[in-house]
Amino acid sequence: MSEDLLFDMIADLHIPDNSFITVQSRDPHNDWYVVIALIEEGGLEVEYRHPGREEHRVVQGLAPSRVALDVTVWVSATVGN
């Protein structure tokens, strides 16, 4: 998934019908995922989870362009390992 495509998908989010995006591995043996959600107070919340590395964190308040960049970098690093 490209950063530009992810940015466009984030721009299309709206409450209540289309309020989140899930990015996950296609490999059934890899259980990582990222959820990008539009929160009712405004802004975005991003949840990164990779049980195999015991990683779980939630980030709020970033601009859509920053979310697209950060998620793309995280997924690239995760897939590369």
N, C-alpha and C positions, 0 to 999 in steps of 0.2 A: 504494500500500500504506500502510495506516495504522500508526501507532506501536503501537496496541493490538493489531492483528492480528499484527504482527511479534513483539510481546512474547509473545502466546499461542503462536506457532509456536516461539519459543525455548524456552518452558516445556515443549513437547512433545518436545524433543530428548533422545535417550538413546543410549548406546553399546551395541552396535555397529550396530544396524539403522537408526537415524535420527539420525545424528550431525552433519549439516550442512544449511544452507539457502543457496541461491544466489539472489540478487536481481540481475536483469539487465535491460537495456533491451529493450523490445519492438521498437524501431527497428533494422532490420538494419544501418543505417549508423552506429550508435552502439555501441561495443564495451566500454562500462564494465560493471563488475559488482562485487558485494560477496558474500563468502562468510563466513558465520557458522558456526563449527565448535565443537563440544563437544570439549575436549581431555581425554585420558585422565587427566592429573594433576588434573583438575577445573577448572572455569571455562570461559571462552569465548575464542576467538581470532577476530578479525575481520580479513579481508583486503579492502582497498579497492584497486581497480585501474581506471585510466582511461588506456589507452594514448594516446589522442588528446591528453591533457594531460601525458603522461609522469609520471603519478601512480601510485605503488605504495607502500602502507604496510601494516604488520601491527600490530595492537594486541591485547594480551592482558590478561586479569585484570579486565575490567570486569563490573559487575553486569548481569544481563539487562535491567533497566529502562534502564540507561545505554546499553547496546548498541542497544536498540530506538530510543531517542531519537537517538543519534548517527547511526545508519544512516538513519533517516528524514530527518534534516536534510541529510545528505550527498547522498542521492538527490534530494531536492527541489532542492537547489542545483545538482546536476549536470543534472537534467532541464530546469531553468530556463535553463541556459546553452546 
